[in-house]
Amino acid sequence: MVRTFGLTHLALAVADLDRSARFYRELFGMVEVYRGDAFVQLQTPGSRDVLVLERDPDRAGPGGGVIHFGFRLMDPDDIAAAANAVERAGGKIREQGEFCLGEPYLFALDPDGYEVEIWYELPTSADPPLSRLPDLLADAKRGLEPWEPIPRDAWPRIAAACGAAERAEIAARIAELRRELETVEAWDGDTRDDIWRTIHFFEELLRLSGGDR
C-alpha cells in the first residue's frame, strides 16, 4: 500500500485561464500557488488539494468520462450561500436538492461547462478529526469582554493543543483574513489594523504549534 493524502489533484483543460481561475477563487477561496505560460495551479488554504487549469481551448469542457467533481461543505446551512456564490462567480446552477435529510447539495456548471458538485455529507468513519480550534479560542476568551484580545501568555497553551486539523484551520483563517484585507479601503486604517493584528495572532499560533515548519 502506498500512503498518500488521498485524491488531491485534478487538472482541467480550459479556454480562458484568467476567467476559470477567477471562478474558483471567488467561489471557493482557492489561491494561486503557481503560474506558467499555459497553466495556473490553485489550492484551498489549509488543505493539500491541487487544481490545475491548463489552457487548451480545443479540449476544454466536459468529456472523457468525467461526470463531475465536488467540494464538500463544512456546514449544511451554507448551501444557499454557495448557490448565490456560484452565480456571482459566473457559474450556473443545474440542480439543487437534498440527498437525504441533512445532506443538501447542488450541481453547477463552471465557465467551461464542467459540472461541479457542492454538498454536505454527514460525518463518516473515514473522516479525519474535526478541528477543535473554535473551542480552544472560546475557552481562552472566557471571562474577557467581546472586544478584548486573547492575552499573549495564553497563546502557547492554545498552540500546544493544536494538531493537524487545528493547524489547517489556522492556515485557512489567515488566507481568508488576507483576502478580506484586500477589500478594505486604504483610508480605513482602524479596520486594517484590526485585521493585521488578527493575522499576526494566527501566524504566531501556527509558528508556536510547529505548523510553519
C-alpha positions as CSV (number, residue, x, y, z in Angstrom):
1,M,0.0,0.0,0.0
2,V,1.3,3.5,-0.9
3,R,0.5,6.1,1.8
4,T,-0.9,9.3,0.4
5,F,-3.0,12.3,1.5
6,G,-5.9,10.9,-0.6
7,L,-7.2,12.0,-4.0
8,T,-6.0,15.6,-4.1
9,H,-5.2,16.6,-7.7
10,L,-7.4,17.5,-10.7
11,A,-6.3,19.0,-13.9
12,L,-8.8,20.7,-16.3
13,A,-8.4,22.0,-19.8
14,V,-9.9,25.5,-20.0
15,A,-10.5,28.1,-22.7
16,D,-9.5,31.1,-20.6
17,L,-7.0,30.8,-17.8
18,D,-7.9,34.0,-16.0
19,R,-11.7,33.5,-16.3
20,S,-11.5,30.0,-14.9
21,A,-9.0,30.9,-12.1
22,R,-11.3,33.8,-11.1
23,F,-14.3,31.5,-10.9
24,Y,-12.6,29.0,-8.5
25,R,-11.0,31.9,-6.4
26,E,-14.3,33.7,-6.0
27,L,-16.4,30.6,-5.3
28,F,-14.2,28.5,-3.1
29,G,-11.5,31.0,-1.9
30,M,-8.8,29.0,-3.7
31,V,-5.4,30.7,-4.0
32,E,-2.9,30.7,-6.9
33,V,0.3,29.0,-5.9
34,Y,2.0,28.6,-9.3
35,R,1.5,30.1,-12.7
36,G,3.2,29.3,-16.0
37,D,2.7,30.4,-19.6
38,A,-0.2,28.0,-20.1
39,F,-1.3,26.9,-16.7
40,V,-2.4,28.0,-13.2
41,Q,-2.2,25.9,-10.1
42,L,-4.7,26.6,-7.3
43,Q,-5.1,25.3,-3.8
44,T,-7.5,25.6,-1.0
45,P,-5.8,27.3,2.0
46,G,-5.1,24.8,4.8
47,S,-5.5,21.8,2.6
48,R,-3.4,19.7,0.2
49,D,-5.8,19.8,-2.8
50,V,-4.4,20.9,-6.1
51,L,-6.5,22.2,-9.1
52,V,-4.5,22.8,-12.2
53,L,-6.1,24.8,-15.0
54,E,-4.4,24.3,-18.4
55,R,-5.0,26.5,-21.4
56,D,-6.3,24.1,-24.1
57,P,-9.4,25.5,-25.8
58,D,-9.7,22.5,-28.1
59,R,-10.1,20.1,-25.2
60,A,-11.9,22.4,-22.8
61,G,-15.3,21.3,-21.4
62,P,-16.8,18.1,-20.1
63,G,-15.9,14.8,-21.7
64,G,-13.5,11.9,-21.4
65,G,-15.8,10.1,-19.0
66,V,-15.5,12.7,-16.2
67,I,-19.1,13.1,-14.8
68,H,-18.4,15.7,-12.2
69,F,-16.1,16.7,-9.3
70,G,-17.1,18.1,-5.9
71,F,-16.3,20.4,-3.0
72,R,-17.6,19.2,0.4
73,L,-19.2,21.8,2.6
74,M,-18.2,22.2,6.3
75,D,-21.7,23.4,7.3
76,P,-25.0,22.3,5.6
77,D,-26.5,25.7,6.2
78,D,-24.0,27.2,3.7
79,I,-25.8,25.6,0.7
80,A,-27.9,28.7,0.0
81,A,-24.8,31.0,0.2
82,A,-23.0,28.5,-2.1
83,A,-25.7,28.8,-4.7
84,N,-25.5,32.6,-4.6
85,A,-21.7,32.5,-4.9
86,V,-21.9,30.2,-7.9
87,E,-23.9,32.8,-9.8
88,R,-21.9,35.7,-8.7
89,A,-18.7,33.9,-9.8
90,G,-20.2,33.3,-13.3
91,G,-21.5,29.8,-13.0
92,K,-24.9,28.3,-13.5
93,I,-27.0,26.1,-11.1
94,R,-28.1,22.9,-12.8
95,E,-29.8,21.1,-9.9
96,Q,-30.3,21.7,-6.2
97,G,-31.8,19.5,-3.5
98,E,-31.1,17.1,-0.7
99,F,-29.7,13.6,-1.0
100,C,-31.2,12.7,2.3
101,L,-32.2,14.5,5.5
102,G,-29.3,16.7,6.5
103,E,-27.3,16.3,3.2
104,P,-28.1,19.3,0.9
105,Y,-26.4,19.5,-2.5
106,L,-26.2,21.4,-5.7
107,F,-24.7,20.8,-9.1
108,A,-23.4,23.8,-11.0
109,L,-21.6,24.4,-14.3
110,D,-18.4,26.4,-14.3
111,P,-17.5,28.8,-17.2
112,D,-16.2,25.9,-19.4
113,G,-19.2,23.7,-18.7
114,Y,-17.6,21.4,-16.2
115,E,-20.1,20.1,-13.6
116,V,-19.2,21.0,-10.0
117,E,-20.9,19.4,-7.1
118,I,-21.2,21.3,-3.8
119,W,-22.6,19.2,-1.0
120,Y,-22.6,18.5,2.7
121,E,-22.1,14.9,3.8
122,L,-22.8,13.6,7.3
123,P,-19.5,12.5,9.0
124,T,-18.3,9.1,8.0
125,S,-15.9,6.6,9.8
126,A,-13.1,7.5,7.4
127,D,-13.3,11.3,8.0
128,P,-10.3,13.0,9.7
129,P,-10.9,14.5,13.2
130,L,-12.7,17.9,13.2
131,S,-10.7,21.0,14.3
132,R,-11.1,21.9,18.0
133,L,-9.8,25.4,17.3
134,P,-13.2,27.2,17.9
135,D,-13.5,25.6,21.3
136,L,-9.8,26.4,22.2
137,L,-10.4,30.0,21.3
138,A,-13.7,30.2,23.1
139,D,-12.1,28.8,26.3
140,A,-9.3,31.3,26.1
141,K,-11.7,34.2,25.8
142,R,-13.9,33.0,28.7
143,G,-14.2,35.9,31.2
144,L,-13.0,38.5,28.7
145,E,-15.1,41.3,27.2
146,P,-16.0,40.7,23.5
147,W,-13.6,43.4,22.3
148,E,-10.7,42.1,24.5
149,P,-8.0,40.1,22.7
150,I,-6.7,36.8,23.9
151,P,-3.8,37.5,26.3
152,R,-0.4,36.7,24.8
153,D,0.5,34.4,27.7
154,A,-2.4,32.2,26.6
155,W,-1.1,31.7,23.1
156,P,1.4,28.9,23.9
157,R,-1.3,27.0,25.7
158,I,-3.6,27.2,22.7
159,A,-0.8,26.2,20.3
160,A,0.2,23.2,22.4
161,A,-3.3,21.8,22.0
162,C,-3.3,22.3,18.2
163,G,-2.9,19.2,15.9
164,A,-3.1,18.9,12.1
165,A,-6.8,19.7,11.9
166,E,-6.3,22.9,14.0
167,R,-3.3,24.0,12.0
168,A,-5.2,23.5,8.8
169,E,-8.0,25.7,10.1
170,I,-5.5,28.4,11.3
171,A,-3.9,28.5,7.8
172,A,-7.4,28.8,6.2
173,R,-8.3,31.7,8.5
174,I,-5.1,33.5,7.7
175,A,-5.8,33.2,4.0
176,E,-9.4,34.4,4.5
177,L,-8.2,37.4,6.5
178,R,-5.7,38.3,3.8
179,R,-8.4,38.2,1.2
180,E,-10.6,40.4,3.5
181,L,-7.7,42.9,3.9
182,E,-7.6,43.4,0.1
183,T,-11.2,44.6,0.1
184,V,-10.7,47.3,2.9
185,E,-10.0,50.8,1.6
186,A,-6.7,52.4,2.5
187,W,-8.3,55.2,4.4
188,D,-9.9,52.7,6.8
189,G,-6.9,52.3,9.0
190,D,-8.7,51.0,12.1
191,T,-10.2,48.1,10.2
192,R,-6.9,47.3,8.5
193,D,-5.1,47.4,11.9
194,D,-7.6,45.0,13.4
195,I,-7.2,42.5,10.6
196,W,-3.4,42.7,10.7
197,R,-3.5,42.1,14.5
198,T,-5.7,39.0,14.0
199,I,-3.4,37.8,11.2
200,H,-0.4,38.2,13.5
201,F,-2.2,36.2,16.2
202,F,-2.9,33.3,14.0
203,E,0.5,33.4,12.4
204,E,2.0,33.2,15.9
205,L,-0.3,30.3,16.8
206,L,0.9,28.5,13.6
207,R,4.5,29.1,14.5
208,L,4.2,28.0,18.1
209,S,2.3,24.9,17.1
210,G,5.1,23.9,14.6
211,G,2.8,24.5,11.6
212,D,5.3,26.8,9.8
213,R,8.0,24.1,9.5
